[in-house]
Amino acid sequence: MELSVQGWIGKHLTFAGRLELLRSVLYGKVQFWLNIFPLPEIVIKKITSICKNFLWIGDVRKSTSALVAWKSVCLPKAEGGLGLFDIKTRNRSFLAKQLWNINLKSDSVWIHWVHHFYLRNGAIWTASARHSSSPLWKSIIFLKDYTIRYYESQSGSIALMSGWNSRMDTFLSHAYNFFRPSGSPVLWERVV
């Protein structure tokens, strides 16, 4: 990622230009990996640091105090943010999609493998992770347990994800909105 950004340094990009490059190019690259793997916390922090430094000062090699907290920057525009997604929250939404696909027994080789290797004719909602389980499986099970605790039941968790799956917007947008921190609505016409 740093190499991608290094080519943009010195191009005299405006703040809006840097924001758009972050949103379209860098986050596009990150999203590919988020869709496949649960990113470790240290990797998420490094990517966030690169994005923050590029957005605020245009150089990933330098660091400065941010004008606004990054969690605020990652809020939707209607809540006072810049509409960037929070990487950790986006990772959780992709893991929730994997969890739901396992629940539905979607027709993919990986889902069939999970059912054969981890579930052995059991349901995902009663599955657990072993010490020897893969990081991806541990992350999916952690997320499953989180949603069950949040709704205090398996049926509540299933109903939540079923609702995400049946609405007009995508499953991922509903999952992201569930996991992300919320801000207060901002009436921009009064601010600008």
Beta strands, then each sheet from edge to edge (+ up, - down):
end
